[in-house]
Amino acid sequence: MLTLRKSQDRGHADHGWLKSHHSFSFADYHDPRHMGFGNLRVINEDRIAPGTGFGTHAHRDMEIVSYVLDGAIAHKDSMNNSSQIVPGEVQRMSAGTGVRHSEFNAAADKTTHFLQIWLLPSEQGIAPGYEQKAFSDADKRGRLKLVASPDGRDGAVTIHSDASIYAGLFDGAERAELPLDDERLVYAHVVRGSVHINGQALTAGDAAKLSGESRLVIDRGYDAEVIVFDLQP
């Protein structure tokens, strides 16, 4: 079964310095029909104005993945990590028993556009952790490249959650097919452009929720970028 989650149906928040679209209930946006999907709890599409950002704040018992689309994020945390995340890079922060961090757009004239993704961990109370890796456009062109998984295979970042995350770029005749376990859930989020997923047309911000399916087919893309989550039910 495939169910569409349309971009315009997402929650929206405008804080001036931050404009955000929420795929699932978050902060002041609450919809009991959209509390998450499997162990995927949050997808926030955030735009941070130049010279602003999230001040130091705390998390615990959550796997947090950042996926930058445009601009950059300056990250600092209580584990003594200090880095910049740019397009093509995937950052994983395991909050575990507790971590504090900040995220800032240091650019003077460029908005940072990124996805903030939260996954429920497989177990609580683990030690906090951090990892960041780059994936080129060539890695993702016309295919679904594994960028995060529980075992870190194929060069992916390691997440402490029963989930695998893929990213792909599709244009023209490019096509990818991913075999699925029909007992798991799949969430395919279109980051930009337009594409067909299992025959359904989606555009930027749309998502397809799949259950009981044996394969995922992505084709007929136009300047499209897609993130796919293979999830624990």
Secondary structure, DSSP 8 states (H G I E B T S, - for coil): -EEEE-GGGSEEEE-SSEEEEESS-BTTB--TT-S-BTTEEEEEEEEE-TT-EEEEEEE-S-EEEEEEEES-EEEEETTS-EEEE-TTEEEEEE-TT-EEEEEE---SS--EEEEEEEE--SSSS---EEEEEE--HHHHBTS-EEEEETT-GGG-EE-SSSEEEEEEEEEET--EEEE--TTSEEEEEEEEEEEEETTEEEETT-EEEEES-SEEEEEEEEEEEEEEEEE--
